[in-house]
Amino acid sequence: MNATQTSWMVDETGKMAVKKIFKLEDLSNNLDELSQAIPCLTGQTMISKNQTPKYPHFTRFANNDRTNRIMQEVYAADYANFGYA
């Protein structure tokens, strides 16, 4: 639960081991580029309707100062590496 997304993408020295990061929120705009990197995705289209349950936006939880401080501390590497500062 406490693992950062960054921890899955770095090597044993802490150096970023991936060349390109695709953010889920931008995936529909980047599908062509992703398809070039992963050929089995060629010709695929995004589902136009999100079929997952509607969850509260993460900022709802960040309105609490203590929760926001914990999130910023635990996921500091992700905020920095993925531009969510």
Secondary structure, 3 states (H helix, E strand, C coil): CCCCCHHHCECCCCCECCCCCCCHHHHHHHHHHHHHHCHHHCCCCCCCCCCCCCCCCCHHHHCCHHHHHHHHHHCHHHHHHCCCC
